[in-house]
Amino acid sequence: MAGRLSAMAPDAGAAAELAARRSYGKLVALLAARSRDVAGAEDALSEAFAAALAQWPRHGVPERPEAWLLAVARRRALDAMRRRQTRADAGTHLLLLAEEADAMTADAAQIPDERLRLLFACAHPGIEPAMRAPLMLQTVLGFDAATIASAFLVPPSAMAQRLVRAKARIREAGLAFAIPERSEMADRLDAVLAAIYAAFSEGWTDAVGAEARRRNLAGEAIWLARLAAGLLPREPEALSLLALMLFAEGRRPARRDAAGAYVPLAEQDWRLWDAAMTQEAEALLREAGSLEGLGRYQLEAAVQAVHAARRLTGRTDWPAVARLYEALAIVTRSPVVAINRAVALAEAQGPAAGLALLDTVADAPGIEDYQPYWAARAELLARCGDVPAARAAFARAVGLERDAAVREFLMRRSARLLA
């Protein structure tokens, strides 16, 4: 086994869970880098985690759990390759076996991080565009098919089948696990950034880090965004995505009050925002603005910069927010952007203007089950004086919300506006 086992080991289950959160994608990427068999790498790693849960409680947790898991997974992968070996592909398998055997004898103390290579492999033109972000979320960050399906409004069984086909495509086509030439990289960057942002958003929904599945996802996504921005320092969208995420993460301490109650952005105490993160985000956005090109993430980060300016001016420039969302709506044509623009318009021009814009997306796919739409609609209906419709919209929003703190906020808001 890699690493000396400690006699005074922490709880084995917690240690395995921590290793999975920290290293799942890193290990899958490294295991699949030679074979290009992502599904096989995931299977081997799954067996390694099963072995850990069986052995660590008896023998203690290794000093280097990541290296232990990698060594076991490599053995499992080698065994699987031997079982699959045929005359037709014996040469390829023998070469892979030799390479894996050499890798297993190397010092595992420094395990290279291949996640960015895997991200770009998943964004290869040979992969169906609609499957690139879901594939990255599963292979690099370990999301299960059901979670990914929920995020993309697809039935879990359909998403699972599509993910299997996408992994098979990587293996059968021999798609390279390599960072593409800079001339090719921009074409894949949109898919890479979308996957990173989806991972951040999943972690962001768990405001207090209470869910083990989501814990540390925001930090992991920021790490990946830093990697992408460092690789492409002249790409404004890579810089802007990192800025956007830092603006949001910097506000995490203010999202709940001392009693754990939800606090919306407009009511947050800006003194609780992380000053260093906010200043870094502003610097990144200025750098992005000096470069050629304007995209979704730059506009979204600019919206957050306007909110962040409240710490300097004492107020939110809602007309500026509304104008930025108008530009973002042109770029994305997203009903979610329209909802945010409606909220900003309501603050800048009155609730009737915001409600009129909300009406334009009432029939958009997925809106019926989208909580922020109903929360915004309830707020604006109440401010327009339509109490029965507002009460029904608040009830719908409360019923759709999973976060108990947000549900309580919506109920308090309803009681205050409809009293």
C-alpha positions in Angstrom: 0.0 0.0 0.0 1.2 3.6 -0.7 1.9 5.3 2.6 2.4 4.1 6.1 -0.7 3.3 8.0 -1.3 5.3 11.2 -2.3 3.4 14.3 -4.2 6.4 15.6 -6.4 6.9 12.6 -9.5 9.2 12.3 -12.8 7.8 11.4 -12.4 5.8 8.2 -15.7 6.8 6.7 -15.0 10.5 7.2 -11.5 10.1 5.8 -12.8 8.4 2.7 -15.5 11.1 2.2 -12.9 13.8 2.6 -10.6 12.1 0.1 -13.5 11.8 -2.4 -14.4 15.5 -2.1 -10.8 16.6 -2.5 -9.4 14.2 -5.0 -12.1 12.4 -7.0 -11.7 14.3 -10.2 -7.9 14.5 -9.8 -7.6 10.7 -9.5 -10.1 10.0 -12.3 -8.2 12.3 -14.6 -4.8 10.8 -13.8 -6.1 7.2 -14.1 -7.7 7.9 -17.5 -4.9 10.1 -19.0 -3.2 7.1 -20.6 -6.1 4.7 -21.3 -8.6 7.4 -22.2 -11.1 5.1 -20.6 -13.0 7.4 -18.2 -15.6 4.9 -17.3 -12.9 2.3 -16.5 -11.1 4.9 -14.4 -14.3 5.6 -12.4 -14.9 1.9 -11.9 -11.3 1.4 -10.7 -11.5 4.3 -8.3 -14.9 3.1 -7.0 -13.3 -0.2 -6.2 -10.5 1.6 -4.5 -12.9 3.5 -2.3 -14.7 0.2 -1.5 -11.4 -1.3 -0.4 -10.7 1.7 1.7 -14.0 1.4 3.6 -13.2 -2.3 4.2 -9.5 -1.9 5.2 -9.1 1.5 6.8 -11.4 0.7 9.8 -9.2 -2.4 10.6 -5.7 -1.1 9.8 -6.0 2.7 10.1 -6.2 5.5 7.6 -3.0 5.9 5.5 -0.9 9.0 6.0 -1.4 9.8 2.3 -5.0 8.6 1.5 -4.9 10.0 -2.0 -1.7 8.0 -2.8 -3.2 4.8 -1.3 -6.3 5.2 -3.4 -4.3 5.8 -6.5 -2.2 2.8 -6.0 -5.2 0.5 -5.4 -7.2 2.0 -8.3 -4.2 1.5 -10.7 -4.0 -2.2 -9.7 -7.7 -2.6 -10.3 -7.4 -0.8 -13.7 -4.5 -3.1 -14.6 -6.5 -6.1 -13.7 -9.4 -4.9 -15.8 -7.1 -4.3 -18.8 -5.7 -7.8 -18.5 -9.2 -9.3 -18.5 -10.1 -7.3 -21.6 -7.0 -8.1 -23.5 -7.5 -9.7 -27.0 -5.2 -10.6 -29.8 -6.5 -7.7 -31.8 -5.5 -5.1 -29.3 -2.8 -7.0 -27.4 -0.1 -4.5 -28.4 -2.0 -1.5 -27.2 -2.9 -3.2 -23.9 0.7 -4.4 -23.3 1.9 -0.8 -23.8 -0.7 0.5 -21.4 0.2 -2.2 -18.9 3.8 -1.2 -19.1 3.1 2.5 -18.7 0.8 1.9 -15.7 3.3 -0.4 -14.1 6.0 2.2 -14.5 3.7 4.8 -13.0 2.9 2.6 -10.0 6.6 2.3 -9.1 7.0 6.1 -9.1 7.0 8.1 -5.9 3.3 8.8 -5.3 4.0 11.7 -2.8 3.6 14.2 -5.6 0.5 13.3 -7.6 0.1 15.5 -10.7 -3.2 17.2 -11.2 -4.7 16.4 -14.6 -8.1 17.9 -14.1 -7.7 20.7 -16.5 -6.6 18.3 -19.2 -9.7 16.2 -18.6 -11.8 19.3 -18.7 -10.5 20.1 -22.2 -10.8 16.5 -23.3 -14.5 16.6 -22.3 -14.9 19.8 -24.4 -13.4 18.1 -27.4 -15.3 18.8 -30.7 -15.9 15.0 -30.9 -18.2 15.2 -27.8 -21.8 16.3 -28.4 -21.9 20.0 -27.3 -24.9 19.5 -25.0 -23.0 16.8 -23.1 -19.7 18.6 -22.5 -20.7 20.4 -19.3 -22.5 17.4 -17.7 -19.6 15.1 -18.6 -17.2 17.4 -16.8 -19.4 17.7 -13.8 -19.4 13.9 -13.4 -15.9 13.0 -14.3 -14.0 16.0 -12.7 -16.2 16.8 -9.8 -18.0 13.5 -9.1 -21.6 14.7 -9.4 -24.0 11.8 -9.8 -26.3 11.6 -12.9 -29.4 12.5 -10.9 -27.9 15.8 -9.6 -26.7 16.7 -13.1 -30.1 15.8 -14.6 -31.8 18.1 -12.2 -29.5 21.0 -13.1 -30.1 20.5 -16.8 -33.8 19.7 -16.5 -33.4 16.2 -18.0 -34.8 12.8 -16.7 -32.1 11.0 -14.6 -32.2 7.9 -16.7 -31.8 9.8 -19.9 -28.8 11.7 -18.5 -27.2 8.5 -17.2 -27.4 7.0 -20.7 -26.0 10.1 -22.4 -23.1 10.2 -20.0 -22.3 6.5 -20.7 -22.3 7.3 -24.4 -20.1 10.3 -24.0 -17.5 8.4 -22.1 -17.6 5.6 -24.7 -16.9 8.2 -27.3 -13.8 9.4 -25.6 -12.5 5.8 -25.4 -13.5 4.7 -28.9 -12.3 7.8 -30.6 -9.1 8.0 -28.6 -9.7 11.6 -27.7 -6.5 13.1 -26.3 -6.2 14.1 -22.7 -4.2 17.2 -23.5 -4.4 21.0 -23.3 -5.0 22.0 -26.9 -3.0 24.5 -28.8 -3.9 28.1 -28.0 -5.4 28.5 -31.5 -7.8 25.7 -30.7 -8.4 26.4 -27.0 -10.8 29.3 -27.3 -13.3 27.0 -29.2 -13.5 24.7 -26.2 -13.3 27.4 -23.5 -17.1 28.1 -23.3 -17.8 24.5 -22.4 -15.1 24.4 -19.8 -16.2 27.7 -18.2 -19.8 26.6 -18.2 -18.9 23.4 -16.3 -16.8 25.3 -13.7 -19.6 27.8 -13.1 -22.2 25.0 -12.8 -20.0 23.4 -10.1 -19.7 26.7 -8.3 -23.4 27.3 -8.4 -24.1 23.8 -7.0 -21.8 24.6 -4.0 -23.2 28.1 -3.7 -26.7 26.8 -3.0 -25.4 25.3 0.2 -24.8 28.6 2.0 -23.5 27.2 5.3 -21.7 24.1 4.0 -24.1 21.8 5.7 -24.4 19.2 2.9 -21.3 16.9 2.5 -22.0 16.3 -1.2 -21.8 20.1 -1.9 -19.2 21.1 0.8 -16.1 22.6 -0.7 -17.5 22.6 -4.3 -17.4 26.4 -4.4 -13.7 26.4 -3.4 -12.9 23.6 -5.9 -14.6 25.5 -8.7 -12.7 28.7 -7.8 -9.5 26.6 -7.9 -10.4 25.4 -11.4 -11.3 28.9 -12.5 -7.9 30.1 -11.3 -6.3 27.4 -13.3 -8.1 28.3 -16.5 -7.5 32.0 -16.0 -3.8 31.4 -15.4 -3.6 29.3 -18.6 -5.4 32.0 -20.6 -4.5 35.3 -19.0 -5.5 37.2 -22.2 -9.0 35.6 -22.3 -11.5 38.1 -20.8 -14.2 35.5 -20.2 -11.8 33.3 -18.1 -10.8 36.3 -16.0 -14.4 37.4 -15.7 -15.7 34.1 -14.5 -13.1 34.0 -11.8 -14.1 37.6 -10.9 -17.8 36.6 -10.8 -17.2 33.7 -8.5 -15.0 35.7 -6.2 -17.6 38.5 -5.9 -20.2 35.8 -4.9 -17.9 33.8 -2.6 -16.8 37.0 -0.8 -20.4 37.6 0.2 -20.9 34.2 1.8 -20.4 35.4 5.4 -23.3 37.8 5.0 -25.8 35.4 3.5 -27.0 34.2 6.9 -27.4 36.3 10.0 -26.2 35.2 13.5 -29.4 33.1 13.9 -28.9 31.4 10.5 -31.7 33.3 8.8 -31.3 34.0 5.0 -30.4 37.6 4.1 -30.9 38.7 0.5 -28.1 40.6 -1.3 -29.8 44.0 -1.1 -30.1 43.7 2.7 -26.7 42.2 3.5 -24.2 44.0 5.8 -21.4 44.8 3.4 -19.0 45.0 6.3 -19.2 41.2 6.4 -18.1 40.8 2.8 -14.6 39.5 2.3 -12.7 42.6 1.3 -9.7 40.8 -0.2 -11.9 38.6 -2.5 -14.0 41.6 -3.5 -10.9 43.7 -4.4 -9.3 40.8 -6.3 -12.6 40.4 -8.3 -12.7 44.1 -9.2 -9.0 43.9 -10.3 -9.8 40.9 -12.5 -12.8 42.6 -14.0 -10.8 45.7 -14.8 -8.2 43.5 -16.5 -10.9 41.7 -18.5 -12.3 45.1 -19.6 -9.0 46.1 -21.0 -9.0 43.1 -23.4 -10.9 42.7 -26.6 -14.3 41.0 -26.5 -17.4 41.1 -24.3 -19.3 38.0 -23.1 -21.7 36.6 -20.6 -19.3 36.3 -17.6 -18.0 39.8 -18.0 -21.5 41.2 -18.0 -22.5 39.1 -15.0 -19.4 40.1 -13.1 -20.1 43.7 -13.9 -23.6 43.3 -12.3 -21.9 42.0 -9.2 -19.4 44.9 -9.2 -22.3 47.3 -9.1 -23.7 45.5 -6.1 -20.2 45.5 -4.5 -20.0 49.3 -5.0 -22.6 49.7 -2.3 -19.9 49.4 0.3 -18.4 52.6 -1.2 -21.5 54.6 -2.1 -24.1 53.3 0.4 -26.6 52.6 -2.3 -27.2 50.2 -5.3 -27.3 51.7 -8.7 -30.4 49.8 -9.9 -30.6 51.6 -13.3 -27.0 50.4 -14.1 -27.9 46.9 -13.0 -31.0 46.9 -15.2 -28.9 48.1 -18.2 -26.3 45.4 -17.7 -29.0 42.7 -17.5 -30.5 44.1 -20.7 -27.2 43.6 -22.4 -26.9 40.1 -20.9 -30.3 39.2 -22.1 -29.2 40.0 -25.7 -26.2 37.7 -25.2 -27.9 34.8 -23.5 -31.6 35.0 -24.4 -32.1 33.4 -21.0 -35.4 33.6 -19.1 -33.3 33.5 -15.8 -31.6 36.7 -17.0 -35.0 38.2 -17.8 -36.2 37.5 -14.2 -33.2 39.2 -12.8 -33.6 42.2 -15.1 -37.3 42.4 -14.1 -36.3 42.7 -10.4 -33.8 45.4 -11.3 -36.4 47.3 -13.4 -38.8 47.1 -10.5 -36.3 48.9 -8.3 -35.4 51.4 -11.0 -38.8 52.1 -12.5 -41.4 50.6 -10.2 -43.0 47.2 -9.7 -45.4 47.5 -12.7 -42.4 47.6 -15.1 -40.8 44.6 -13.6 -44.0 42.6 -13.6 -44.6 43.4 -17.3 -41.2 41.9 -18.1 -41.9 38.8 -16.0 -45.0 38.2 -18.0 -42.9 37.8 -21.1 -41.2 34.7 -19.7 -44.3 33.1 -18.0 -44.5 30.4 -20.7 -40.7 29.6 -20.9 -39.8 26.0 -20.5 -39.1 25.1 -16.8 -40.5 28.3 -15.4 -43.4 26.6 -13.7 -41.0 24.9 -11.3 -38.4 27.7 -11.0 -38.6 29.2 -7.5 -36.9 32.5 -8.2 -39.6 33.3 -10.8 -42.4 32.8 -8.4 -40.6 34.7 -5.6 -40.0 37.7 -7.8 -43.6 37.5 -9.2 -45.0 37.3 -5.7 -43.0 40.4 -4.5 -44.0 42.5 -7.5 -47.6 41.5 -7.4 -47.7 42.4 -3.7 -46.2 45.8 -4.4 -48.7 46.3 -7.2 -51.5 45.6 -4.7 -52.8 42.3 -6.2 -53.0 40.5 -2.9 -54.7 37.2 -4.0 -52.3 36.6 -6.8 -49.3 37.5 -4.7 -50.4 35.1 -1.9 -50.7 32.3 -4.5 -47.3 33.1 -6.0 -45.6 33.2 -2.5 -47.2 29.8 -1.7 -45.8 28.4 -5.0 -42.3 29.8 -4.3 -42.3 28.4 -0.7 -43.3 25.0 -2.0 -40.5 24.9 -4.6 -37.7 26.0 -2.3 -35.5 23.3 -0.7 -33.5 25.6 1.6 -35.4 25.9 5.0 -33.9 29.3 5.7 -35.0 30.7 2.3 -38.5 29.2 2.8 -38.7 31.0 6.2 -37.6 34.2 4.5 -40.3 33.9 1.9 -42.9 33.3 4.5 -41.8 36.3 6.5 -41.7 38.4 3.4 -45.2 37.3 2.4 -46.6 38.1 5.9 -45.0 41.6 5.8 -46.1 42.6 2.3 -49.6 41.1 2.6 -50.5 42.1 6.1 
